[in-house]
Every structure is written in C-alpha cells, then in structure tokens.
Amino acid sequence: MTQQPIAKRSSWPRVLRRGLLENIAIALIGVGFLMLFQPFALVLYTYSFITMLVGTVMFIVVSKFPE
C-alpha cells in the first residue's frame, strides 16, 4: 500500500486567496464598463475609467495569489 502525499496548506489567509478577489476585480471592471456607457449621470461617466483601471490592476495583482 502506497502512502499518498499530504497536500500542502497555504499560509495565506482565506480572504486573500485568488477566487473571491478575482471575482471582485471582474465585477469592478464590469461596473466601470456600465458606468462608461450609461447616458444619465456625468459623475458616473467621470469615474468610469478609474473604476475599470482599479479593477484591471487588482485582477493582475490577484492573479498572482495562491488558490
């Protein structure tokens, strides 16, 4: 009978793992996209690029985190 290797547990906190934070980053990109193409409020249009930029940078950084 062979012994199976024990899975190495990550020392990262569960909140800082990739799954949830990637979904938040994708949601930020989507919200920024909707803000860019809505015709109602100039304030939303003004901050749409910043919102998409933050979501994109967050996605790039979070994609390096362990699962």
MOZI-V346118 format. One record per run of one state. SS is the DSSP state (h for helix, s for strand, l for the rest). FROM is the first residue (numbers start at 1). LEN is the number of residues. If there is no record, write none. Layout:
ss: <SS:SS>
from: <FROM:FROM>
len: <LEN:LEN>
//
This chain:
ss: <l:h:l:h:l:h:l>
from: <1:14:17:18:37:42:63>
len: <13:3:1:19:5:21:5>
//
